Structure formats: C-alpha cells, structure tokens
C-alpha cells in the first residue's frame, strides 16, 4: 500500500478513518492494491469483523485507544479526546457510526478535520495553532497506541489486507507526526 505523502493529508486521514469503520469494498481494495488484487470480499468482510469489531472471544480488542493503552473501555484517553474534539467543534456522537470517541476511525477523522482547518487557515498564527494541535494529538494519542493495534491485527489477519492497512496507518501517523514537528520548527525559525 502506497500513498503520495505530498498529497492531501486530510484525504489520507479520511481514507484511513473509513477503512477502520466499515469493511472495504471492491473499489477501495482495487484502488489500494491494484485492479488485479485477488481477495474474496466475503472473507475480507469477515476479517474486518474479526479484527476490528472485537465480537468473538479470539478477536483482538476493538480499536479503542483506552483499551490498547489502559486496558479498559471508556478510560482516561476517551475523556481526553472528547475534550479535545469539543475544543474544535467536533461532536463524536454524530460522526462515523456513533463509535466511542477514542475509536481509531474517530481519531483519524479528527486529524482529517484538523488538516482541513489548517488548509483553510487565514493567518500564520492560525496555521501554527492548528499545527500545534495536530502535533499534540498525534504525539499524545495516535502514535502511542496504533503500533500495538498493528501488532494485534498482524497476528490474527487472514487475508493480509488489514495488516497492510494497519502497517500503513502506523507508518503514516509516525511520519506525519515528524512532518508536523518539522513544519513547526521551520515556522519558529528552527533547524
């Protein structure tokens, strides 16, 4: 799975958010893996359920930050992201299927939202503020647990598709965190 890292960050975050909230369709699989990808869509849908819904005893835990970082549902991380979302006018109950606020798809969609706001910023101060919000959210949330989610998905994946999605997601958030830090340093006249 590849992406143009110079492309629109908001679109990449949006695509990743969708991949973690609903099973991929044939069009999405072809766009990500090529038209010659040979995946049984029923098996892929089963993989989605087994890997990302946590409905079976052998399934990985559902992709909630609080579960992966704290071992509990609706933990401290859940409350923290709810407060952060509220600062930026995001109401998690109304987006992406009503999942809990620390579901990976909501966290990725929040990053999409911040990137979109940054793209429409009207001043350097506003842009800096939004970059600081992105750097903080990536550093304090996504980069702290997506690697653990990736490891659990890799262990139980039947098709390999979600292993690729999770690996790309982990690489993306780590690299984007570094990219945002670099942009902030540049704006502040650093190295």
SVG drawing of the C-alpha trace seen along z (x, -y; Angstrom):
<svg xmlns="http://www.w3.org/2000/svg" viewBox="-25 -36 44 53">
<polyline fill="none" stroke="black" stroke-width="0.4" points="0.0,0.0 1.4,-3.3 0.4,-6.9 1.8,-10.2 3.0,-11.8 2.9,-15.1 -0.8,-14.7 -3.6,-16.0 -3.1,-14.9 -6.8,-15.3 -7.7,-12.9 -5.3,-10.3 -6.6,-10.6 -10.2,-10.4 -9.5,-7.3 -7.9,-5.6 -10.8,-6.5 -13.2,-4.9 -11.1,-1.7 -11.4,-1.2 -15.1,-1.9 -16.6,0.3 -15.5,3.2 -13.6,2.2 -15.5,2.6 -14.1,3.9 -13.5,0.4 -11.4,-0.5 -9.4,2.7 -8.7,2.1 -7.6,-1.5 -5.3,-0.5 -3.9,2.8 -4.5,2.6 -7.1,4.0 -5.5,7.4 -6.0,7.8 -7.5,11.2 -9.3,11.1 -12.5,12.8 -14.7,10.0 -16.7,12.2 -13.5,13.3 -12.3,9.7 -15.6,8.7 -15.2,11.5 -11.6,10.3 -13.0,6.8 -15.4,8.1 -12.9,10.4 -10.1,7.9 -11.9,4.6 -15.2,5.3 -13.9,7.5 -17.1,9.6 -15.5,13.1 -13.6,14.4 -10.4,14.8 -10.7,11.4 -8.3,8.6 -9.9,6.0 -11.9,3.3 -9.7,0.4 -10.3,-1.9 -7.3,-3.9 -8.3,-3.3 -8.4,0.5 -4.9,0.5 -3.3,-1.9 -5.2,-1.4 -6.9,2.0 -10.3,0.5 -13.2,-0.8 -14.0,-4.4 -10.8,-5.2 -8.8,-8.4 -8.0,-8.5 -11.7,-8.6 -12.3,-11.6 -9.2,-13.4 -10.1,-13.0 -13.7,-14.1 -12.4,-17.3 -10.0,-17.9 -12.8,-17.3 -15.0,-19.7 -12.4,-22.5 -12.6,-22.2 -16.3,-21.8 -16.4,-18.1 -19.2,-16.1 -18.1,-12.4 -21.6,-11.0 -22.7,-12.4 -19.9,-11.1 -18.7,-7.7 -21.3,-5.4 -21.6,-6.7 -18.5,-4.9 -16.8,-5.9 -14.6,-9.0 -11.3,-7.1 -12.1,-4.6 -9.3,-4.7 -11.6,-5.9 -12.7,-8.9 -9.2,-9.8 -8.1,-9.6 -11.1,-11.6 -10.3,-14.2 -6.9,-14.5 -8.6,-14.9 -10.7,-17.7 -7.6,-19.5 -5.8,-19.2 -8.9,-20.6 -9.0,-23.5 -5.3,-24.1 -5.8,-24.2 -8.3,-26.9 -6.4,-28.9 -6.2,-32.6 -3.1,-33.6 0.3,-32.2 -0.9,-32.3 -4.0,-30.2 -1.9,-27.8 0.7,-27.5 -2.1,-26.9 -3.6,-24.1 -0.2,-22.5 0.4,-22.6 -3.0,-20.8 -2.0,-18.2 1.4,-17.7 -0.1,-17.3 -2.9,-14.9 -0.5,-12.7 2.1,-12.7 -0.3,-12.2 -2.7,-9.8 -2.4,-8.1 1.4,-7.4 1.1,-6.0 -1.2,-3.0 -1.5,-2.4 1.6,-0.3 0.0,2.0 -3.1,2.3 -1.0,3.1 0.7,5.9 -2.6,7.4 -4.0,7.2 -0.9,8.8 -1.2,11.7 -4.8,12.6 -5.3,11.3 -6.4,14.0 -6.2,12.0 -3.2,9.7 -5.3,6.7 -5.8,5.3 -2.2,6.0 -1.3,3.7 -3.8,1.1 -2.6,1.2 1.1,1.0 0.4,-1.9 -1.6,-3.7 1.1,-3.2 3.8,-4.4 1.7,-7.3 0.9,-8.7 4.6,-8.4 5.9,-10.0 3.2,-12.7 4.0,-13.5 7.6,-14.1 6.4,-16.1 4.3,-18.4 7.1,-18.8 9.4,-19.8 6.9,-22.3 6.5,-23.9 10.3,-24.1 10.5,-25.8 7.8,-28.3 9.6,-29.1 12.9,-29.6 14.5,-26.4 16.8,-23.9"/>
</svg>
